[in-house]
Amino acid sequence: MQVSGYWDEADDPRAHCAPPYEHLAGFLESDLQGSIGLCRETLKAIDRVSRGEHAIWQETGNAYTLTLSAEEARIEAEFDAQAEPCRLPLAELREAVTQWLAFLEQGRSG
């Protein structure tokens, strides 16, 4: 899973993921946004679910609801009830959030 990050003309961080992971890109840029803290909290939640400390973890952000379980991560668009959720293994979500975090830490100059 490759996440491409870029800065738009307003200096906002934007994400791109190839289909069928458009909701993942939307989640990164709309819900995690430029927050290094939110990225780290999401990574901690992934780890806790992976270790079995939580059976399910769920968070609704600006535009998406992220649900973590031992079986998968599910990203649902709150703005489109008809849209199919993005489903992926926890390891792939971890990798995507890690890539997004690295992009943010690199900053605009990178």
N, CA, C and O atoms as a printed pandas DataFrame, in Angstrom:
     atom_number atom_name residue_name chain_id  residue_number  x_coord  y_coord  z_coord
0              1         N          MET        A               1    0.858   -1.184    0.000
1              2        CA          MET        A               1    0.000    0.000    0.000
2              3         C          MET        A               1    0.889    1.228    0.000
3              4         O          MET        A               1    1.707    1.412    0.902
4              5         N          GLN        A               2    0.732    2.052   -0.994
5              6        CA          GLN        A               2    1.525    3.267   -1.102
6              7         C          GLN        A               2    0.629    4.479   -0.887
7              8         O          GLN        A               2   -0.398    4.636   -1.547
8              9         N          VAL        A               3    1.033    5.328    0.043
9             10        CA          VAL        A               3    0.352    6.594    0.290
10            11         C          VAL        A               3    1.254    7.694   -0.248
11            12         O          VAL        A               3    2.419    7.794    0.139
12            13         N          SER        A               4    0.720    8.512   -1.134
13            14        CA          SER        A               4    1.456    9.659   -1.648
14            15         C          SER        A               4    0.928   10.906   -0.966
15            16         O          SER        A               4   -0.271   11.186   -1.007
16            17         N          GLY        A               5    1.812   11.645   -0.346
17            18        CA          GLY        A               5    1.432   12.896    0.292
18            19         C          GLY        A               5    1.950   14.081   -0.494
19            20         O          GLY        A               5    3.030   14.027   -1.082
20            21         N          TYR        A               6    1.186   15.136   -0.502
21            22        CA          TYR        A               6    1.617   16.368   -1.149
22            23         C          TYR        A               6    0.946   17.543   -0.440
23            24         O          TYR        A               6   -0.024   17.366    0.297
24            25         N          TRP        A               7    1.471   18.728   -0.671
25            26        CA          TRP        A               7    0.929   19.947   -0.068
26            27         C          TRP        A               7    0.194   20.711   -1.155
27            28         O          TRP        A               7    0.730   20.933   -2.240
28            29         N          ASP        A               8   -1.043   21.116   -0.858
29            30        CA          ASP        A               8   -1.801   21.859   -1.856
30            31         C          ASP        A               8   -1.435   23.337   -1.813
31            32         O          ASP        A               8   -0.591   23.759   -1.021
32            33         N          GLU        A               9   -2.077   24.111   -2.671
33            34        CA          GLU        A               9   -1.758   25.537   -2.781
34            35         C          GLU        A               9   -2.071   26.323   -1.508
35            36         O          GLU        A               9   -1.537   27.414   -1.311
36            37         N          ALA        A              10   -2.923   25.786   -0.649
37            38        CA          ALA        A              10   -3.237   26.436    0.629
38            39         C          ALA        A              10   -2.336   25.934    1.751
39            40         O          ALA        A              10   -2.547   26.272    2.916
40            41         N          ASP        A              11   -1.327   25.127    1.406
41            42        CA          ASP        A              11   -0.393   24.538    2.368
42            43         C          ASP        A              11   -1.036   23.496    3.270
43            44         O          ASP        A              11   -0.580   23.277    4.392
44            45         N          ASP        A              12   -2.089   22.855    2.787
45            46        CA          ASP        A              12   -2.723   21.771    3.524
46            47         C          ASP        A              12   -2.175   20.441    3.014
47            48         O          ASP        A              12   -1.953   20.268    1.816
48            49         N          PRO        A              13   -1.958   19.501    3.940
49            50        CA          PRO        A              13   -1.465   18.195    3.498
50            51         C          PRO        A              13   -2.586   17.401    2.833
51            52         O          PRO        A              13   -3.713   17.358    3.327
52            53         N          ARG        A              14   -2.260   16.779    1.715
53            54        CA          ARG        A              14   -3.215   15.982    0.952
54            55         C          ARG        A              14   -2.636   14.598    0.720
55            56         O          ARG        A              14   -1.419   14.421    0.658
56            57         N          ALA        A              15   -3.528   13.618    0.593
57            58        CA          ALA        A              15   -3.106   12.232    0.401
58            59         C          ALA        A              15   -3.715   11.664   -0.863
59            60         O          ALA        A              15   -4.800   12.062   -1.287
60            61         N          HIS        A              16   -3.002   10.734   -1.452
61            62        CA          HIS        A              16   -3.520    9.990   -2.600
62            63         C          HIS        A              16   -3.196    8.520   -2.397
63            64         O          HIS        A              16   -2.067    8.160   -2.063
64            65         N          CYS        A              17   -4.204    7.674   -2.602
65            66        CA          CYS        A              17   -4.050    6.219   -2.591
66            67         C          CYS        A              17   -4.748    5.686   -3.825
67            68         O          CYS        A              17   -5.802    6.186   -4.219
68            69         N          ALA        A              18   -4.163    4.682   -4.427
69            70        CA          ALA        A              18   -4.765    4.079   -5.613
70            71         C          ALA        A              18   -6.065    3.366   -5.243
71            72         O          ALA        A              18   -6.223    2.916   -4.108
72            73         N          PRO        A              19   -6.990    3.261   -6.190
73            74        CA          PRO        A              19   -8.219    2.507   -5.946
74            75         C          PRO        A              19   -7.887    1.073   -5.531
75            76         O          PRO        A              19   -6.928    0.490   -6.039
76            77         N          PRO        A              20   -8.640    0.523   -4.649
77            78        CA          PRO        A              20   -9.913    0.969   -4.082
78            79         C          PRO        A              20   -9.755    1.661   -2.725
79            80         O          PRO        A              20  -10.644    1.562   -1.879
80            81         N          TYR        A              21   -8.655    2.348   -2.509
81            82        CA          TYR        A              21   -8.351    2.910   -1.196
82            83         C          TYR        A              21   -8.556    4.425   -1.106
83            84         O          TYR        A              21   -7.890    5.098   -0.320
84            85         N          GLU        A              22   -9.469    4.952   -1.905
85            86        CA          GLU        A              22   -9.722    6.395   -1.870
86            87         C          GLU        A              22  -10.204    6.868   -0.497
87            88         O          GLU        A              22   -9.850    7.964   -0.062
88            89         N          HIS        A              23  -11.006    6.053    0.186
89            90        CA          HIS        A              23  -11.474    6.451    1.522
90            91         C          HIS        A              23  -10.322    6.504    2.514
91            92         O          HIS        A              23  -10.354    7.300    3.452
92            93         N          LEU        A              24   -9.316    5.678    2.324
93            94        CA          LEU        A              24   -8.136    5.746    3.180
94            95         C          LEU        A              24   -7.447    7.091    3.005
95            96         O          LEU        A              24   -7.086    7.731    3.992
96            97         N          ALA        A              25   -7.261    7.522    1.779
97            98        CA          ALA        A              25   -6.655    8.832    1.523
98            99         C          ALA        A              25   -7.506    9.945    2.131
99           100         O          ALA        A              25   -6.978   10.869    2.749
100          101         N          GLY        A              26   -8.815    9.852    1.955
101          102        CA          GLY        A              26   -9.711   10.850    2.542
102          103         C          GLY        A              26   -9.625   10.875    4.054
103          104         O          GLY        A              26   -9.628   11.947    4.660
104          105         N          PHE        A              27   -9.549    9.701    4.673
105          106        CA          PHE        A              27   -9.408    9.606    6.124
106          107         C          PHE        A              27   -8.121   10.292    6.582
107          108         O          PHE        A              27   -8.130   11.054    7.548
108          109         N          LEU        A              28   -7.024   10.022    5.892
109          110        CA          LEU        A              28   -5.742   10.613    6.288
110          111         C          LEU        A              28   -5.802   12.140    6.225
111          112         O          LEU        A              28   -5.399   12.817    7.171
112          113         N          GLU        A              29   -6.297   12.676    5.126
113          114        CA          GLU        A              29   -6.260   14.134    4.978
114          115         C          GLU        A              29   -7.408   14.845    5.672
115          116         O          GLU        A              29   -7.250   16.006    6.050
116          117         N          SER        A              30   -8.557   14.203    5.858
117          118        CA          SER        A              30   -9.707   14.865    6.476
118          119         C          SER        A              30   -9.793   14.655    7.981
119          120         O          SER        A              30  -10.212   15.550    8.714
120          121         N          ASP        A              31   -9.401   13.485    8.435
121          122        CA          ASP        A              31   -9.554   13.175    9.857
122          123         C          ASP        A              31   -8.232   13.272   10.632
123          124         O          ASP        A              31   -8.195   13.854   11.716
124          125         N          LEU        A              32   -7.160   12.712   10.088
125          126        CA          LEU        A              32   -5.861   12.873   10.760
126          127         C          LEU        A              32   -5.255   14.226   10.428
127          128         O          LEU        A              32   -4.536   14.806   11.241
128          129         N          GLN        A              33   -5.540   14.720    9.253
129          130        CA          GLN        A              33   -5.079   16.025    8.777
130          131         C          GLN        A              33   -3.568   16.154    8.970
131          132         O          GLN        A              33   -2.818   15.227    8.664
132          133         N          GLY        A              34   -3.135   17.275    9.466
133          134        CA          GLY        A              34   -1.710   17.503    9.696
134          135         C          GLY        A              34   -1.294   17.230   11.123
135          136         O          GLY        A              34   -0.255   17.720   11.566
136          137         N          SER        A              35   -2.076   16.463   11.850
137          138        CA          SER        A              35   -1.825   16.238   13.271
138          139         C          SER        A              35   -0.930   15.020   13.520
139          140         O          SER        A              35   -1.353   13.875   13.361
140          141         N          ILE        A              36    0.283   15.290   13.903
141          142        CA          ILE        A              36    1.213   14.225   14.271
142          143         C          ILE        A              36    0.679   13.481   15.488
143          144         O          ILE        A              36    0.823   12.262   15.581
144          145         N          GLY        A              37    0.066   14.201   16.420
145          146        CA          GLY        A              37   -0.506   13.588   17.612
146          147         C          GLY        A              37   -1.620   12.602   17.287
147          148         O          GLY        A              37   -1.665   11.513   17.859
148          149         N          LEU        A              38   -2.530   12.971   16.365
149          150        CA          LEU        A              38   -3.607   12.061   15.973
150          151         C          LEU        A              38   -3.049   10.826   15.261
151          152         O          LEU        A              38   -3.566    9.722   15.432
152          153         N          CYS        A              39   -2.010   11.008   14.474
153          154        CA          CYS        A              39   -1.369    9.849   13.823
154          155         C          CYS        A              39   -0.832    8.894   14.878
155          156         O          CYS        A              39   -1.044    7.684   14.790
156          157         N          ARG        A              40   -0.150    9.423   15.857
157          158        CA          ARG        A              40    0.434    8.570   16.904
158          159         C          ARG        A              40   -0.650    7.885   17.729
159          160         O          ARG        A              40   -0.498    6.720   18.097
160          161         N          GLU        A              41   -1.734    8.583   18.023
161          162        CA          GLU        A              41   -2.840    7.969   18.763
162          163         C          GLU        A              41   -3.489    6.847   17.957
163          164         O          GLU        A              41   -3.854    5.810   18.511
164          165         N          THR        A              42   -3.629    7.054   16.665
165          166        CA          THR        A              42   -4.197    6.011   15.807
166          167         C          THR        A              42   -3.274    4.797   15.763
167          168         O          THR        A              42   -3.749    3.662   15.812
168          169         N          LEU        A              43   -1.978    5.015   15.673
169          170        CA          LEU        A              43   -1.024    3.904   15.688
170          171         C          LEU        A              43   -1.084    3.140   17.012
171          172         O          LEU        A              43   -1.000    1.912   17.029
172          173         N          LYS        A              44   -1.228    3.866   18.114
173          174        CA          LYS        A              44   -1.373    3.201   19.420
174          175         C          LYS        A              44   -2.644    2.354   19.466
175          176         O          LYS        A              44   -2.632    1.243   19.995
176          177         N          ALA        A              45   -3.732    2.873   18.918
177          178        CA          ALA        A              45   -4.988    2.117   18.897
178          179         C          ALA        A              45   -4.839    0.850   18.053
179          180         O          ALA        A              45   -5.327   -0.212   18.438
180          181         N          ILE        A              46   -4.172    0.956   16.914
181          182        CA          ILE        A              46   -3.925   -0.220   16.073
182          183         C          ILE        A              46   -3.134   -1.261   16.860
183          184         O          ILE        A              46   -3.446   -2.451   16.817
184          185         N          ASP        A              47   -2.122   -0.812   17.567
185          186        CA          ASP        A              47   -1.300   -1.737   18.363
186          187         C          ASP        A              47   -2.117   -2.401   19.467
187          188         O          ASP        A              47   -1.994   -3.606   19.685
188          189         N          ARG        A              48   -2.951   -1.630   20.164
189          190        CA          ARG        A              48   -3.756   -2.195   21.252
190          191         C          ARG        A              48   -4.743   -3.245   20.735
191          192         O          ARG        A              48   -4.935   -4.284   21.366
192          193         N          VAL        A              49   -5.365   -2.970   19.593
193          194        CA          VAL        A              49   -6.286   -3.944   19.006
194          195         C          VAL        A              49   -5.505   -5.169   18.522
195          196         O          VAL        A              49   -5.950   -6.301   18.707
196          197         N          SER        A              50   -4.353   -4.946   17.909
197          198        CA          SER        A              50   -3.530   -6.062   17.422
198          199         C          SER        A              50   -3.098   -6.986   18.554
199          200         O          SER        A              50   -3.029   -8.202   18.378
200          201         N          ARG        A              51   -2.808   -6.408   19.708
201          202        CA          ARG        A              51   -2.383   -7.198   20.875
202          203         C          ARG        A              51   -3.561   -7.814   21.629
203          204         O          ARG        A              51   -3.359   -8.589   22.564
204          205         N          GLY        A              52   -4.782   -7.478   21.233
205          206        CA          GLY        A              52   -5.958   -8.025   21.895
206          207         C          GLY        A              52   -6.380   -7.269   23.139
207          208         O          GLY        A              52   -7.225   -7.753   23.892
208          209         N          GLU        A              53   -5.815   -6.095   23.374
209          210        CA          GLU        A              53   -6.187   -5.296   24.535
210          211         C          GLU        A              53   -7.587   -4.702   24.379
211          212         O          GLU        A              53   -8.268   -4.436   25.370
212          213         N          HIS        A              54   -8.006   -4.498   23.146
213          214        CA          HIS        A              54   -9.359   -4.042   22.821
214          215         C          HIS        A              54   -9.901   -4.939   21.724
215          216         O          HIS        A              54   -9.209   -5.213   20.743
216          217         N          ALA        A              55  -11.131   -5.396   21.883
217          218        CA          ALA        A              55  -11.745   -6.209   20.828
218          219         C          ALA        A              55  -12.100   -5.329   19.639
219          220         O          ALA        A              55  -11.900   -5.709   18.485
220          221         N          ILE        A              56  -12.631   -4.149   19.938
221          222        CA          ILE        A              56  -13.017   -3.189   18.899
222          223         C          ILE        A              56  -12.654   -1.786   19.385
223          224         O          ILE        A              56  -12.815   -1.457   20.560
224          225         N          TRP        A              57  -12.176   -0.993   18.482
225          226        CA          TRP        A              57  -11.890    0.413   18.749
226          227         C          TRP        A              57  -12.511    1.206   17.614
227          228         O          TRP        A              57  -12.377    0.842   16.446
228          229         N          GLN        A              58  -13.196    2.298   17.964
229          230        CA          GLN        A              58  -13.879    3.084   16.940
230          231         C          GLN        A              58  -13.743    4.559   17.238
231          232         O          GLN        A              58  -13.795    4.990   18.390
232          233         N          GLU        A              59  -13.565    5.335   16.160
233          234        CA          GLU        A              59  -13.447    6.779   16.286
234          235         C          GLU        A              59  -14.087    7.421   15.057
235          236         O          GLU        A              59  -13.809    7.028   13.924
236          237         N          THR        A              60  -14.941    8.405   15.290
237          238        CA          THR        A              60  -15.526    9.166   14.191
238          239         C          THR        A              60  -14.862   10.528   14.168
239          240         O          THR        A              60  -14.828   11.244   15.168
240          241         N          GLY        A              61  -14.334   10.870   12.994
241          242        CA          GLY        A              61  -13.657   12.150   12.830
242          243         C          GLY        A              61  -14.506   13.126   12.049
243          244         O          GLY        A              61  -15.732   13.123   12.151
244          245         N          ASN        A              62  -13.848   13.953   11.275
245          246        CA          ASN        A              62  -14.538   14.987   10.502
246          247         C          ASN        A              62  -15.414   14.422    9.391
247          248         O          ASN        A              62  -16.489   14.953    9.114
248          249         N          ALA        A              63  -14.958   13.349    8.755
249          250        CA          ALA        A              63  -15.672   12.841    7.589
250          251         C          ALA        A              63  -15.801   11.321    7.555
251          252         O          ALA        A              63  -16.582   10.782    6.771
252          253         N          TYR        A              64  -15.038   10.626    8.403
253          254        CA          TYR        A              64  -15.004    9.166    8.348
254          255         C          TYR        A              64  -15.094    8.569    9.745
255          256         O          TYR        A              64  -14.749    9.210   10.738
256          257         N          THR        A              65  -15.565    7.328    9.798
257          258        CA          THR        A              65  -15.509    6.539   11.019
258          259         C          THR        A              65  -14.526    5.410   10.782
259          260         O          THR        A              65  -14.642    4.657    9.816
260          261         N          LEU        A              66  -13.557    5.305   11.677
261          262        CA          LEU        A              66  -12.566    4.237   11.625
262          263         C          LEU        A              66  -12.930    3.218   12.688
263          264         O          LEU        A              66  -13.070    3.563   13.861
264          265         N          THR        A              67  -13.084    1.957   12.280
265          266        CA          THR        A              67  -13.365    0.866   13.203
266          267         C          THR        A              67  -12.247   -0.152   13.070
267          268         O          THR        A              67  -11.942   -0.620   11.973
268          269         N          LEU        A              68  -11.642   -0.489   14.197
269          270        CA          LEU        A              68  -10.570   -1.474   14.237
270          271         C          LEU        A              68  -11.048   -2.704   14.973
271          272         O          LEU        A              68  -11.660   -2.603   16.036
272          273         N          SER        A              69  -10.769   -3.868   14.409
273          274        CA          SER        A              69  -11.022   -5.142   15.077
274          275         C          SER        A              69   -9.846   -6.052   14.729
275          276         O          SER        A              69   -9.008   -5.700   13.898
276          277         N          ALA        A              70   -9.787   -7.198   15.352
277          278        CA          ALA        A              70   -8.693   -8.130   15.059
278          279         C          ALA        A              70   -8.714   -8.557   13.594
279          280         O          ALA        A              70   -7.666   -8.856   13.022
280          281         N          GLU        A              71   -9.892   -8.587   12.985
281          282        CA          GLU        A              71  -10.037   -9.038   11.604
282          283         C          GLU        A              71   -9.652   -7.990   10.567
283          284         O          GLU        A              71   -9.112   -8.327    9.513
284          285         N          GLU        A              72   -9.927   -6.712   10.863
285          286        CA          GLU        A              72   -9.715   -5.689    9.836
286          287         C          GLU        A              72   -9.838   -4.279   10.399
287          288         O          GLU        A              72  -10.276   -4.060   11.529
288          289         N          ALA        A              73   -9.429   -3.336    9.559
289          290        CA          ALA        A              73   -9.739   -1.924    9.757
290          291         C          ALA        A              73  -10.804   -1.576    8.724
291          292         O          ALA        A              73  -10.726   -2.002    7.572
292          293         N          ARG        A              74  -11.798   -0.801    9.145
293          294        CA          ARG        A              74  -12.885   -0.398    8.245
294          295         C          ARG        A              74  -13.029    1.118    8.322
295          296         O          ARG        A              74  -13.162    1.688    9.405
296          297         N          ILE        A              75  -13.002    1.755    7.167
297          298        CA          ILE        A              75  -13.145    3.206    7.073
298          299         C          ILE        A              75  -14.443    3.487    6.331
299          300         O          ILE        A              75  -14.593    3.126    5.164
300          301         N          GLU        A              76  -15.378    4.134    7.017
301          302        CA          GLU        A              76  -16.683    4.433    6.437
302          303         C          GLU        A              76  -16.848    5.938    6.264
303          304         O          GLU        A              76  -16.553    6.713    7.174
304          305         N          ALA        A              77  -17.314    6.335    5.110
305          306        CA          ALA        A              77  -17.551    7.753    4.820
306          307         C          ALA        A              77  -18.852    8.186    5.487
307          308         O          ALA        A              77  -19.916    7.649    5.178
308          309         N          GLU        A              78  -18.778    9.132    6.380
309          310        CA          GLU        A              78  -19.961    9.645    7.066
310          311         C          GLU        A              78  -20.815   10.515    6.136
311          312         O          GLU        A              78  -22.001   10.722    6.393
312          313         N          PHE        A              79  -20.226   11.011    5.085
313          314        CA          PHE        A              79  -20.918   11.916    4.173
314          315         C          PHE        A              79  -21.644   11.186    3.048
315          316         O          PHE        A              79  -22.346   11.814    2.255
316          317         N          ASP        A              80  -21.479    9.836    2.970
317          318        CA          ASP        A              80  -22.110    9.073    1.891
318          319         C          ASP        A              80  -22.514    7.703    2.416
319          320         O          ASP        A              80  -21.709    6.773    2.446
320          321         N          ALA        A              81  -23.769    7.593    2.826
321          322        CA          ALA        A              81  -24.251    6.343    3.412
322          323         C          ALA        A              81  -24.271    5.195    2.396
323          324         O          ALA        A              81  -24.301    4.026    2.783
324          325         N          GLN        A              82  -24.256    5.516    1.124
325          326        CA          GLN        A              82  -24.300    4.482    0.081
326          327         C          GLN        A              82  -22.912    3.951   -0.301
327          328         O          GLN        A              82  -22.799    2.912   -0.952
328          329         N          ALA        A              83  -21.871    4.660    0.101
329          330        CA          ALA        A              83  -20.508    4.269   -0.283
330          331         C          ALA        A              83  -20.077    3.001    0.450
331          332         O          ALA        A              83  -20.363    2.822    1.634
332          333         N          GLU        A              84  -19.395    2.142   -0.266
333          334        CA          GLU        A              84  -18.829    0.942    0.341
334          335         C          GLU        A              84  -17.670    1.344    1.248
335          336         O          GLU        A              84  -16.855    2.187    0.873
336          337         N          PRO        A              85  -17.590    0.747    2.437
337          338        CA          PRO        A              85  -16.456    1.064    3.306
338          339         C          PRO        A              85  -15.154    0.513    2.723
339          340         O          PRO        A              85  -15.152   -0.459    1.969
340          341         N          CYS        A              86  -14.077    1.146    3.084
341          342        CA          CYS        A              86  -12.742    0.665    2.732
342          343         C          CYS        A              86  -12.336   -0.316    3.828
343          344         O          CYS        A              86  -12.333    0.032    5.009
344          345         N          ARG        A              87  -12.001   -1.524    3.438
345          346        CA          ARG        A              87  -11.591   -2.558    4.392
346          347         C          ARG        A              87  -10.158   -2.968    4.088
347          348         O          ARG        A              87   -9.795   -3.188    2.933
348          349         N          LEU        A              88   -9.349   -3.069    5.135
349          350        CA          LEU        A              88   -7.979   -3.491    4.939
350          351         C          LEU        A              88   -7.434   -4.107    6.226
351          352         O          LEU        A              88   -7.947   -3.834    7.311
352          353         N          PRO        A              89   -6.406   -4.928    6.109
353          354        CA          PRO        A              89   -5.806   -5.516    7.304
354          355         C          PRO        A              89   -5.186   -4.424    8.185
355          356         O          PRO        A              89   -4.766   -3.376    7.695
356          357         N          LEU        A              90   -5.139   -4.692    9.482
357          358        CA          LEU        A              90   -4.550   -3.721   10.412
358          359         C          LEU        A              90   -3.124   -3.367   10.013
359          360         O          LEU        A              90   -2.724   -2.208   10.121
360          361         N          ALA        A              91   -2.355   -4.343    9.556
361          362        CA          ALA        A              91   -0.962   -4.093    9.171
362          363         C          ALA        A              91   -0.878   -3.085    8.022
363          364         O          ALA        A              91    0.025   -2.248    7.992
364          365         N          GLU        A              92   -1.813   -3.165    7.086
365          366        CA          GLU        A              92   -1.809   -2.205    5.978
366          367         C          GLU        A              92   -2.206   -0.810    6.443
367          368         O          GLU        A              92   -1.645    0.181    5.976
368          369         N          LEU        A              93   -3.165   -0.725    7.358
369          370        CA          LEU        A              93   -3.526    0.585    7.903
370          371         C          LEU        A              93   -2.349    1.162    8.671
371          372         O          LEU        A              93   -2.050    2.351    8.564
372          373         N          ARG        A              94   -1.682    0.314    9.448
373          374        CA          ARG        A              94   -0.513    0.769   10.206
374          375         C          ARG        A              94    0.537    1.349    9.260
375          376         O          ARG        A              94    1.100    2.410    9.526
376          377         N          GLU        A              95    0.794    0.656    8.164
377          378        CA          GLU        A              95    1.777    1.124    7.183
378          379         C          GLU        A              95    1.349    2.456    6.573
379          380         O          GLU        A              95    2.177    3.354    6.417
380          381         N          ALA        A              96    0.078    2.596    6.228
381          382        CA          ALA        A              96   -0.421    3.839    5.632
382          383         C          ALA        A              96   -0.311    5.011    6.609
383          384         O          ALA        A              96    0.119    6.098    6.225
384          385         N          VAL        A              97   -0.697    4.796    7.863
385          386        CA          VAL        A              97   -0.611    5.872    8.859
386          387         C          VAL        A              97    0.858    6.209    9.137
387          388         O          VAL        A              97    1.199    7.374    9.344
388          389         N          THR        A              98    1.713    5.209    9.142
389          390        CA          THR        A              98    3.149    5.433    9.340
390          391         C          THR        A              98    3.717    6.272    8.193
391          392         O          THR        A              98    4.518    7.178    8.423
392          393         N          GLN        A              99    3.304    5.972    6.962
393          394        CA          GLN        A              99    3.752    6.762    5.813
394          395         C          GLN        A              99    3.256    8.201    5.909
395          396         O          GLN        A              99    3.997    9.141    5.622
396          397         N          TRP        A             100    1.997    8.368    6.315
397          398        CA          TRP        A             100    1.419    9.710    6.468
398          399         C          TRP        A             100    2.161   10.478    7.552
399          400         O          TRP        A             100    2.477   11.655    7.377
400          401         N          LEU        A             101    2.438    9.824    8.656
401          402        CA          LEU        A             101    3.181   10.458    9.752
402          403         C          LEU        A             101    4.566   10.892    9.280
403          404         O          LEU        A             101    4.998   12.002    9.590
404          405         N          ALA        A             102    5.260   10.048    8.547
405          406        CA          ALA        A             102    6.593   10.395    8.039
406          407         C          ALA        A             102    6.513   11.597    7.099
407          408         O          ALA        A             102    7.366   12.484    7.144
408          409         N          PHE        A             103    5.497   11.625    6.257
409          410        CA          PHE        A             103    5.284   12.762    5.361
410          411         C          PHE        A             103    5.085   14.045    6.163
411          412         O          PHE        A             103    5.688   15.073    5.852
412          413         N          LEU        A             104    4.238   13.988    7.198
413          414        CA          LEU        A             104    3.983   15.174    8.019
414          415         C          LEU        A             104    5.239   15.610    8.767
415          416         O          LEU        A             104    5.529   16.802    8.857
416          417         N          GLU        A             105    5.970   14.660    9.293
417          418        CA          GLU        A             105    7.187   15.005   10.043
418          419         C          GLU        A             105    8.254   15.616    9.140
419          420         O          GLU        A             105    9.054   16.439    9.586
420          421         N          GLN        A             106    8.265   15.217    7.881
421          422        CA          GLN        A             106    9.204   15.783    6.929
422          423         C          GLN        A             106    8.877   17.248    6.660
423          424         O          GLN        A             106    9.766   18.062    6.409
424          425         N          GLY        A             107    7.593   17.567    6.717
425          426        CA          GLY        A             107    7.155   18.950    6.562
426          427         C          GLY        A             107    7.145   19.429    5.124
427          428         O          GLY        A             107    7.474   18.697    4.190
428          429         N          ARG        A             108    6.767   20.646    4.987
429          430        CA          ARG        A             108    6.592   21.265    3.661
430          431         C          ARG        A             108    7.903   21.309    2.900
431          432         O          ARG        A             108    7.904   21.182    1.676
432          433         N          SER        A             109    8.999   21.481    3.578
433          434        CA          SER        A             109   10.285   21.620    2.894
434          435         C          SER        A             109   10.770   20.318    2.280
435          436         O          SER        A             109   11.629   20.326    1.399
436          437         N          GLY        A             110   10.206   19.163    2.756
437          438        CA          GLY        A             110   10.649   17.870    2.250
438          439         C          GLY        A             110   10.094   17.600    0.924
439          440         O          GLY        A             110   10.365   16.548    0.345
